[in-house]
Amino acid sequence: MILFGILLVVFVIGTVFLKSLDNERSKNHDIRREEAVKNISSALQDYANKHNGMYPADLSELQKFFPDRYLPTYFGEIYYRYKRIDNNHYCLYSNLETRKDVFFASEKESGFGSTDCSPN
């Protein structure tokens, strides 16, 4: 009976420890996604400055235009979504693991909000 109690305590402590590691990992993923959205947004601004204020049709154009600049290697739909609303406006966002809203950037602002790039 004592052995069962000890095993139960070890199991509970291990479960709590693993859960806290998972939460930290999710927070770190979100921080990296926020930084990546800001970096992509900065690259979009630089691109527009060199193209008469026009934003690219899709993010693959950024990779061609800025081959040496740090940009996430995977722009896929899972992590980053980009919409050019028109030649002079865009919406870029990333889903987060620890929040229900997204982290967004547009030509005007960035922050936590919705997929149409409006703040909460």
Residue pairs with C-beta under 8 A, 6 or more apart in sequence:
23 98
26 97
26 98
27 97
27 98
29 97
30 96
30 97
30 98
30 99
30 103
33 79
33 80
33 94
33 96
33 103
34 94
34 103
36 71
36 72
36 79
36 80
36 94
37 80
37 92
37 93
37 94
37 103
37 104
37 105
37 110
38 105
38 110
39 69
39 70
39 71
39 72
40 59
40 62
40 71
40 72
40 80
40 82
40 92
40 105
41 92
41 105
41 106
41 110
43 62
43 65
43 66
43 69
43 71
44 55
44 56
44 62
44 90
44 92
44 105
44 107
45 107
46 66
47 55
47 56
47 61
47 62
47 65
47 66
48 54
48 55
48 88
48 107
50 65
53 87
53 88
54 87
54 88
55 84
55 87
55 88
55 89
55 90
55 107
56 62
56 65
56 84
57 84
58 82
58 84
59 75
59 80
59 82
60 75
62 71
63 71
63 75
72 79
72 80
75 82
78 95
79 94
79 95
80 92
80 93
80 94
81 92
81 93
81 94
81 115
82 90
82 91
82 92
83 90
83 91
83 92
84 90
85 91
88 107
89 106
89 107
90 106
90 107
91 104
91 106
91 115
91 116
91 117
92 104
92 105
92 106
92 117
93 102
93 103
93 104
93 105
93 115
93 117
94 102
94 103
94 104
95 102
96 102
96 103
99 112
101 112
101 113
101 114
101 120
102 112
102 113
102 114
102 115
103 110
103 111
103 112
104 110
104 111
104 112
104 113
104 114
104 115
104 117
105 117
106 117
109 119
111 119
112 119
112 120
113 119
113 120
114 120
